[in-house]
Amino acid sequence: MTYWFASSNRDNWEIIRQKNIWGVPKRNKSIIERVKPGDKIVVYVAQQKKEVTEGKGDEILPSAVAGAFEIVSEGYEDSAPLFVTPERMGDEVFPYRVKLKPIKIFREPVEFKPLIPELSFIKNKTMWTGHIRVAMREIPEEDYQLILGRGE
């Protein structure tokens, strides 16, 4: 069994949570080919600015892990629009997908920055964003368990 760390945004997190599907960009086909049913995946959502009512400024939603899933299908290709494409990614539809079964959806997402000192897959603790820029990456079981244990 392999443990995965998947990077997303809050819009796509809602789609993942509702549809139980994870998708990666065309350039990441080789990663999805390594994923197998029974693997586990945690979904990270990037920091995001949330506009609030006039005069109150913007609220910053911190980077966080929102939930954990079991992968229940082989990877497959589906180009039907499903995910919200970030502006910088053009017409990407995240066509390489797997079906998921929820293990734990965190009531409150687990803030990511406080986890960094304890996560072994993050080698550079000060320049940590480089470790999570890819759509998904393999992580040690210990890191998966640590994240899972912090979620409510």
N, C-alpha and C positions, 0 to 999 in steps of 0.2 A: 504494500500500500504506500502511496505517495501522498505527501501533504503539500498543498499549494497555497500561495498568497496571491490573490487577484486584486488588481488595482482598477478602481472605477470612479464614477462621480455620483452624486446624490440622485440625479435624475435616473441614471441607469440602475442604481441600487433599487429604486422602487420597482422597476421593470423586472429585475432579477428576483426580487422578493415575491412579486405577484405571479410571475410566469414560471419560476423555477427553471430558468435557462441562463446559462453564461455563454457569452460570445467574445471572440477575440478578432482583431483585425486580420486582414488578408496576409500581412507580413508575418504573422505569428502562427501560420499553419503548422509548422514543425512542432510547436509546443503542444497544440491540441492533439496532435498525433501521438504524443506520449501519455496523455491522460487516459486513465482506465476506470471502468465502473468499480466502485468501492473506495476510490481515492477520496480524500477530504480536502475541502477548500474553505478558506476564510476570505471574506470580501472587505476590502479596505476602500474607504471613500475619502477623496482628497479634501483638503481645506477649501472652504467656499465662503464667499461673501454673500450675505443674505440681506437684501434691502429691507429696511423696516420703515415704519411710517415717517412722514416728513418731519424734519426737525430732530429726529433721534439718531441720525447717522446709520451706518451699516453695522450689522452684527456679523462677527466672524464665526462660522461653524468650523470647529477644529477638525483636522484629519483624524479619522477614527476607523475602527473595525466594526462593521455593522452586524455581521452574522457568520454562521458556519453552515456548510452544506456537505452532503455526500454526493459524489458524482454517480449518477445511475444509468448513464448511457455511454456508448462509444462516441467519439467525436463525429460530427456530421456537418455537411455544408448546407446552408440555407440562406439565400440572399434576400429573403423577404424582409422589408424594413420592420424592425422591432425596437432597436435601441436608439437613444438620442445621440447623434454624432456631434462631438465637440467641434466647434468652428474650425480649429486648426487642422482637422482631419479630413476636410473636404467631403467626399461622397461615401466615406467608409460606412459599411453596414454590419460589420462584425459578423461575417458569414460562417466562421468556424465555431461551432457551438456544441455544448453538452447539456444534457438535462440534469437537474439537481433535485435533491430531496433535503428539506431543511433539517438541520440538527439542532441549531440554537439561533434564534433571531433575538438579538439583544434589545431589551426594552429601551435602554439608553446605549447608543454606540460607545464602544470602549475607546477613549481618547488614545491616540497612537503615540504621541511624543513621550509620555511617561513610561511607555513600554521599551523604548529604544535601548536604554542601558542594559536591559535584560535579554534582548533578542540576539541570538548568536548569528542569525543570517545577515544582520546589519553589522558589517565589519568596521565601517567608518562612522562612528557615532555622531560626528559633527556634520558630515556631508551625507546624511542618510537618505536623502531623496533619490539619489542615483540607484539605490538598491530596490526601489519600488516603481521605477519609471516604466518597466515592461508590463504588458498586459497581465502576465502571471509568471510566477517563478516558484521553483521548488523550495520548501523550507523544511528544517528538521522537525521531527515529531515534537520535541521538547518546546519549540517555539509555538507550534500549533496548540499544544496543551496549555501553555502559559496564557495565550490570547483567550482561548476558550474559558479558562478558569476566571478570567477577569470580567467576563460578561454576565449581566444579570438576565 
